[in-house]
Amino acid sequence: MTSAIDSTFGFSTGLVYAPSVYGSTEELIALARSMASRGGFYFSHIRGEAATLEEAVKEAIGIGEESRVPVQISHVKAAGRENWGKMDRVLRLIDTARARGLDVTGDVYPYPAGSTKMDNLLPGWMHDGGIARLLERLADPAARRRAIQDCLVDGERWRTGSGAMGWDEIMIATCANPELPGLHLAELARRAGKAPAEAMMDLVLEERAGVSMIVFSQSEDNVATALGYAHSMIGSDSLSLHGGPGPHPGKPHPRSYGTFPRVLGVYCREKRLFSWETAVGKMTGMPAAKLGLKSRGLVRAGFAADLALFDPATVADAATFADPHRHPIGIPYVVVNGRLVVDGPRFHALPAGRVLTPEA
């Protein structure tokens, strides 16, 4: 009988999020070691992307070496202007680990902004006990003062594991109030007549932690460097969105619509960062090989016919931060498991896909 662990790829952590943030390195090594004999791998949204970036990458690499499992670093980036100079050192850490024989790779999305829940701006201790306790602390003036003391830098910028950022670098993406998506927290504070930290915490409390945000914290040069790195693959890091007729709510990160055509149109055709073959490989063959998928990721006899046919002259992303609900252009046909799903302007909602396992 096959156990559940035998049919999984490995395990992942989100070490800047509760409850993973409370896990120790030793605990993670023990968990990873338990799956080594089954061929599992460790996929980590690392413990910090800013001030502790290098230490976080070293931790992920160390967990893989101690447990003897492959490592995937999510994501290869340096958040916060004061940390942009760390990118080359991070790539050297990966290269050095690979030279020692460790299978360590990373993933990148082709934008200088990330996205997550707004409550991730709050320090880890506020999340202890779950959403109910978080909301209680947000309603407690003493807890708010402590959070501000922990995170506010120079009275102007807010510091988290994703870097120190200005209030004009944090945009509301989605929430229940339809008038707020697209506003930066600096503008929200001006409208409310409050300090930005108080306006942010009021919003998270009012929305019961149901607010997502976009944070503009990276450099375009670093994004290109990470994309072009030999051992990085492309991932959208996006949420699934409804693809039917609009209108669609909020202003989610445009990567949900534009990641892969943006790589092809901007970084391959316009910037000539890499060849078409390399770009496609970073999106298909590399991730399939990392996951050990035996019949996906390549155009080859006997493989599943999963194909996206694009026009190299026109393929482009159309989604923007201001107008994210826009589908790309230059991809006239999409085939999933041999069934035509996108046929020019027509979309066929066919049950063509299936959940993949390591045996696929």
HULINMO-V634557 format. One record per residue. N is the residue number from 1. RES is the residue in one letter. SS is DSSP state (alpha for helix, beta for strand, coil for the rest). Layout:
N&RES&SS ; N&RES&SS
//
This chain:
1&M&coil ; 2&T&coil ; 3&S&coil ; 4&A&alpha ; 5&I&alpha ; 6&D&alpha ; 7&S&alpha ; 8&T&coil ; 9&F&coil ; 10&G&beta ; 11&F&beta ; 12&S&beta ; 13&T&beta ; 14&G&beta ; 15&L&coil ; 16&V&coil ; 17&Y&coil ; 18&A&coil ; 19&P&coil ; 20&S&alpha ; 21&V&alpha ; 22&Y&alpha ; 23&G&coil ; 24&S&coil ; 25&T&alpha ; 26&E&alpha ; 27&E&alpha ; 28&L&alpha ; 29&I&alpha ; 30&A&alpha ; 31&L&alpha ; 32&A&alpha ; 33&R&alpha ; 34&S&alpha ; 35&M&alpha ; 36&A&alpha ; 37&S&alpha ; 38&R&alpha ; 39&G&coil ; 40&G&coil ; 41&F&beta ; 42&Y&beta ; 43&F&beta ; 44&S&beta ; 45&H&beta ; 46&I&coil ; 47&R&coil ; 48&G&coil ; 49&E&coil ; 50&A&coil ; 51&A&coil ; 52&T&coil ; 53&L&alpha ; 54&E&alpha ; 55&E&alpha ; 56&A&alpha ; 57&V&alpha ; 58&K&alpha ; 59&E&alpha ; 60&A&alpha ; 61&I&alpha ; 62&G&alpha ; 63&I&alpha ; 64&G&alpha ; 65&E&alpha ; 66&E&alpha ; 67&S&alpha ; 68&R&coil ; 69&V&coil ; 70&P&coil ; 71&V&beta ; 72&Q&beta ; 73&I&beta ; 74&S&beta ; 75&H&coil ; 76&V&coil ; 77&K&coil ; 78&A&coil ; 79&A&coil ; 80&G&coil ; 81&R&alpha ; 82&E&alpha ; 83&N&alpha ; 84&W&alpha ; 85&G&alpha ; 86&K&alpha ; 87&M&alpha ; 88&D&alpha ; 89&R&alpha ; 90&V&alpha ; 91&L&alpha ; 92&R&alpha ; 93&L&alpha ; 94&I&alpha ; 95&D&alpha ; 96&T&alpha ; 97&A&alpha ; 98&R&alpha ; 99&A&alpha ; 100&R&coil ; 101&G&coil ; 102&L&coil ; 103&D&coil ; 104&V&beta ; 105&T&beta ; 106&G&beta ; 107&D&beta ; 108&V&beta ; 109&Y&coil ; 110&P&coil ; 111&Y&coil ; 112&P&coil ; 113&A&beta ; 114&G&beta ; 115&S&beta ; 116&T&beta ; 117&K&beta ; 118&M&alpha ; 119&D&alpha ; 120&N&alpha ; 121&L&alpha ; 122&L&coil ; 123&P&coil ; 124&G&alpha ; 125&W&alpha ; 126&M&alpha ; 127&H&alpha ; 128&D&coil ; 129&G&coil ; 130&G&coil ; 131&I&alpha ; 132&A&alpha ; 133&R&alpha ; 134&L&alpha ; 135&L&alpha ; 136&E&alpha ; 137&R&alpha ; 138&L&alpha ; 139&A&coil ; 140&D&coil ; 141&P&alpha ; 142&A&alpha ; 143&A&alpha ; 144&R&alpha ; 145&R&alpha ; 146&R&alpha ; 147&A&alpha ; 148&I&alpha ; 149&Q&alpha ; 150&D&alpha ; 151&C&alpha ; 152&L&beta ; 153&V&beta ; 154&D&coil ; 155&G&coil ; 156&E&coil ; 157&R&beta ; 158&W&beta ; 159&R&beta ; 160&T&beta ; 161&G&coil ; 162&S&coil ; 163&G&beta ; 164&A&beta ; 165&M&beta ; 166&G&beta ; 167&W&alpha ; 168&D&alpha ; 169&E&alpha ; 170&I&beta ; 171&M&beta ; 172&I&beta ; 173&A&beta ; 174&T&beta ; 175&C&coil ; 176&A&coil ; 177&N&coil ; 178&P&coil ; 179&E&coil ; 180&L&coil ; 181&P&coil ; 182&G&coil ; 183&L&coil ; 184&H&beta ; 185&L&alpha ; 186&A&alpha ; 187&E&alpha ; 188&L&alpha ; 189&A&alpha ; 190&R&alpha ; 191&R&alpha ; 192&A&alpha ; 193&G&coil ; 194&K&coil ; 195&A&coil ; 196&P&alpha ; 197&A&alpha ; 198&E&alpha ; 199&A&alpha ; 200&M&alpha ; 201&M&alpha ; 202&D&alpha ; 203&L&alpha ; 204&V&alpha ; 205&L&alpha ; 206&E&alpha ; 207&E&coil ; 208&R&coil ; 209&A&coil ; 210&G&coil ; 211&V&coil ; 212&S&beta ; 213&M&beta ; 214&I&beta ; 215&V&beta ; 216&F&beta ; 217&S&coil ; 218&Q&coil ; 219&S&coil ; 220&E&alpha ; 221&D&alpha ; 222&N&alpha ; 223&V&alpha ; 224&A&alpha ; 225&T&alpha ; 226&A&alpha ; 227&L&alpha ; 228&G&alpha ; 229&Y&coil ; 230&A&coil ; 231&H&coil ; 232&S&beta ; 233&M&beta ; 234&I&beta ; 235&G&coil ; 236&S&coil ; 237&D&coil ; 238&S&coil ; 239&L&coil ; 240&S&coil ; 241&L&coil ; 242&H&coil ; 243&G&coil ; 244&G&coil ; 245&P&coil ; 246&G&coil ; 247&P&coil ; 248&H&coil ; 249&P&coil ; 250&G&coil ; 251&K&coil ; 252&P&coil ; 253&H&coil ; 254&P&coil ; 255&R&alpha ; 256&S&alpha ; 257&Y&alpha ; 258&G&alpha ; 259&T&alpha ; 260&F&alpha ; 261&P&alpha ; 262&R&alpha ; 263&V&alpha ; 264&L&alpha ; 265&G&alpha ; 266&V&alpha ; 267&Y&alpha ; 268&C&alpha ; 269&R&alpha ; 270&E&alpha ; 271&K&coil ; 272&R&coil ; 273&L&coil ; 274&F&coil ; 275&S&coil ; 276&W&alpha ; 277&E&alpha ; 278&T&alpha ; 279&A&alpha ; 280&V&alpha ; 281&G&alpha ; 282&K&alpha ; 283&M&alpha ; 284&T&coil ; 285&G&alpha ; 286&M&alpha ; 287&P&alpha ; 288&A&alpha ; 289&A&alpha ; 290&K&alpha ; 291&L&alpha ; 292&G&coil ; 293&L&coil ; 294&K&coil ; 295&S&coil ; 296&R&coil ; 297&G&coil ; 298&L&coil ; 299&V&coil ; 300&R&coil ; 301&A&coil ; 302&G&coil ; 303&F&coil ; 304&A&coil ; 305&A&coil ; 306&D&coil ; 307&L&beta ; 308&A&beta ; 309&L&beta ; 310&F&coil ; 311&D&coil ; 312&P&coil ; 313&A&coil ; 314&T&coil ; 315&V&coil ; 316&A&beta ; 317&D&coil ; 318&A&coil ; 319&A&coil ; 320&T&coil ; 321&F&coil ; 322&A&coil ; 323&D&coil ; 324&P&coil ; 325&H&coil ; 326&R&coil ; 327&H&coil ; 328&P&coil ; 329&I&beta ; 330&G&coil ; 331&I&coil ; 332&P&coil ; 333&Y&beta ; 334&V&beta ; 335&V&beta ; 336&V&beta ; 337&N&coil ; 338&G&coil ; 339&R&beta ; 340&L&beta ; 341&V&beta ; 342&V&beta ; 343&D&beta ; 344&G&coil ; 345&P&coil ; 346&R&beta ; 347&F&beta ; 348&H&coil ; 349&A&coil ; 350&L&coil ; 351&P&coil ; 352&A&coil ; 353&G&coil ; 354&R&coil ; 355&V&coil ; 356&L&coil ; 357&T&coil ; 358&P&coil ; 359&E&coil ; 360&A&coil
//
